[in-house]
Amino acid sequence: MGNTSSDLRVIRTRASIKKVLIELIEEKGFEAVTVKDIATKANINRGTFYSHYQDKYDLMMKCEEELLQELEKKIIKNLPEVISNLAPTSSPSIPFTILVPFFEFLNQNRGFIKVLLGAKGDLSFQSKLKIFMQKTLFDNNNHPIFKQKNLLVPQEYLISYIASAHIGVIEEWLNHDKGESPKEIARIISTMTINGPFFAAGIMK
């Protein structure tokens, strides 16, 4: 019983620290944030902070790792089953089918992801997302979405193109919230991914 109570206390403390970190990054930028700022705003002493994290960089790294691990656990591991359940003739719907739960996840974590991708957040997070996408698309166990033998362009350029396009859409969606649902954003980017930007612009039929 005591352990359960202690575990809950740890979870609450870390959640509070993460919430405060997001607020402080929005307010003054990550580089300007200090451990003292975090402890004061979270209403804890610095000793409590250091019992969980080495410093603010360790805090940021662990928060990012938890986010990507949760994304992999909730979304990526289910992709082979999702794709295998699609009808053979439904290949154009694969991007949409994959992206809906992905954008739902982003929406649930939009506060943190918004500050990470913003100018005041962690500039290295985009690189981590690109690496994550590469693992998802090409190295997803025995069920990669893209197969090397089918590629018409070098893998590194394809990954860079896809990652940059998706990150750009994510940033636009998070920074200028116009009320689009995750499903609507998935439809928008699927249209551009499957048919290309010229089709989306109405230039090509």
N, C-alpha and C positions, 0 to 999 in steps of 0.2 A: 504493500500500500504506500509505504514511504517512498519507494522508487518511482511509482507512478506520479505521485505528487511532485517529486523532484524533476521528473522528465517534463511534466506539464509546465513547470516553472521555467525550465530551460527554453522550451518551445516559445512560451510567451515573451521571454526576455529577448530572444533572437528576433522574433517577429517585430517587437517594438523597436529594436535597433535598426532593422531593415527599413521599417516605415519612416523612421527619423532620418536615415541616410537619404532616402528618396526626397524627402522634403527639403533637406539641406542642400542637396545637389541642385534642385530646382531653384533654390533661393540664392546660392552663392557659387555654385560650381564645385565639382569634386576636389580639385586641387586646393581650394581655399578652405575646405572642411577639415576640422581637427577632431581628434578623439575627445577633447574637452567639449567641443560643440555637441558631439553625438551624445556623450554621457549626460550633459546638462539637459538637452532637449528630451532625452529618453527617461530622465529622472532616475538615473543610476549613477553610482560612483565609477571612477575610472578603473578601479580594481575589478569590478564586475565585468566591465567591457573586456579587460585583458584576460579574464578567465575564459572568454569565448573566442577572442581574436587577438592576433599578434599586434596588428595596427590597422589603419583604415584600408590599406591595400589588401591585406589578408581578408578583411571583411568584404570588400568588393569582389575579390576573386572567388570567395566561397559562395557569395550570393549568385554570381554568374554561373558557377559550376552547378549549383542546385537548380537553377533555372533550366540549363541545358539538359541536365539529367532527368528532370521532370518532363521536359519536352520529349526526350527520347523514350522514356518509360510510357508516357500516355499516348504519344502519337506515332513515333517512328517504328516501334516494335509491332504495331498493328498494321503497318502498311502492306506487308506481303499478303495478309489475310484479306484486307480491303481490296487489293488489286485482283487477287485470285477469285473473289466473289463477283467481279464484274463480268458481264457477258463478253464473249470474244469480239463482238462488233462494237463494243462501247469504249474503245481505246481513246477517242477524243474527250471522254468524260473523266479520264484518269486524273489530269491535273486538278479539275474542280473537286473531285471526290477526295483527293489528298489534302487540298488547301482549306476546305471548310473547317475540319477539326484543328488545323494549324492556326488559322486566324481566330478561331474560338479561344484557343490557348493564349494567343497574344492578347486578345481582348481581356481575358481574365487577369493578365499580368501587365496591362498596358501602362500603368504608372511607372513601374520599374524599367520596362523596355523603352519607354519614351525617354527617360533620363539617360539611359545607357547609350542610346543612339544619338542623343542631342549633343550640341556643341559643348555643354558643360559636363558631359558624362565621361565614359571611357572610350577613347578613340580606338582602342584595340578590339573592342567588342565586335565591330563589323568583321574583322579578320577571323575572329572565333566563330562567327556565324557562317562565314564562307567555308571554313574547314568543316563545320558541322553539316552544311549542305552537301559538301563533297562526300562525306561519309554516308549521308542519307541516300544520295542519288547513285553512287557508284560502289560503295563498300557495305551495303546493308546486308550483312551475312551472305547467304546464298541467293538472296532475292533482290539484287540491285535493280533500281528502276530503269537506269540506262546501262546498256551493255557496251563494253569497249568495241566489240567487233562491228557494232552498228553505227558507230560515230562517223560523221562526215567531216568533222572539224576536230582539232586537238582538244582533248579533255579540259585542259587548264583554261582555254578561252571560253569554252562552253560554260564551265562552272562560274567563271568571272562574270559572264554575261547574265546568267540566270540569277546569281546571288545579288549583283548590283541592281538588277531590275526589281527583284522582290524587296530588297532592303529599301529602295527608293519609294516603292508603293507603301510599304509599312510605315516609313517616316511620314509620308504625306497623309496617310490615314490617321496616324496617332497625333500629329501636330495640328491638323485642321479637321477636327472631328465634325463631320457633317451629318452624322447620324447613320452612316451606312453600317449595316449588320455584317458580321464575319462572312455570312453566306454571300452577300452582295459584293464584298471586296474579292472573295474567291472567284465569283463569276467574272468580275472585271479583269482580274489578272489572268484568268484562264483564257478569256477571249484574246488578250494580247499575246499570251504564250502560244496558244494553238494556231492562231491565224496571223499573228504578226502585227506590229504597230500600224502599218499602212492600212490593213483591213480595219483595225479599231478606229482609225481616223476617217474611215469612209472613202479612202482614195482607191482601194482595190476591193473588188467584189469577190 
